[in-house]
């Protein structure tokens, strides 16, 4: 209840537990990799399929984008969780 009141007082839009997802972050990076990293870092608990960031970024060739995501994984930029499933790199303490 306290969180709900805090949101109402801060005039942020309300979203229910099972309703609309939270809004996407504003992507400020000039390059594709930076935008993908910003998108994954905005919700680090969430794993995304390769087609989701492609649709958000307006990339039409999803297969080549998935190849690019797979290449970024061994370089340590993103975390490949499974086939076509990606997440942000865990931050070590």
N, C-alpha and C positions, 0 to 999 in steps of 0.2 A: 504494500500500500504506500509506503514511504517513497519508493521509486516512482510510482505512478504520480504522486503529488509533486515530486521534484520535476518530472517531465512537464507536467501541466504548468508549473510555476516558471519554468525556463522557456516556455513557449515552443518547445520542440514538438514535432508531430508525434502523435501517439501511434503506436502499432501494437497490435495484440500478439499474443504468443503464437497463434496459428494463422494470423492474417497476413497482410502484405509484408514482404521482406523489408529490412531496413534499406534506406537509400544507398546507392553506390557512392563511393568516395569520388571526389573530383580528382581526376588524374592529371597531374601537372608535369610529369616527365616528358621530355621531347622525343624519347625513343621508345620503341615497342617493348623492349625488355624492362625498362623502368616502369612503364604503365602496367605491365603484368605483375611486377613485384609490388607495386602500390596496391593493386587490386587484391592480391593474395594476402598482403600484410594487413589490409583493412579488416579482414575476418580470419585471423590465423587458425581458428578452431575448425574452419570449414574446408573441406576438400572440394575441388572443382574439376569437372570434366573438361577436357581440352576445348570442346565446342563452346562452353560458356564464356571464357574470356575472348574467344574469337568473335562471338556474336556481340559482346559488349564493345569490343574495339573495332567492329565493322570489317573483320577479316573474312574474305570469301573463301579462300583456299584453306579449309580446315585441316586437311591432311598434312600439308607442308608446315602449317603452324604447329601441329602436334609433334612433328619431327624436330622442329626448332625447340619446343619445350623439352623434349627428351634430351636434346643436346645441352641445354642449360642445366639439367639435373646433375650430371657428373662434375660440372664446373662449380657446383655448390650454390647456384643462384636460387633454385627452387628445389622442392622435395617431391620426387616422383613416388607416389604411394602405391600405385598399381597401374594396370594398363589404361592409359588415357585419363589418369586421375592424379591431380597435382595439388600441392599445398605449399604454404610458406615454409621457409627453412626455420626450424626451431632455434630460438635464441638461447644460447648457453649462458649460465650465470657466472 
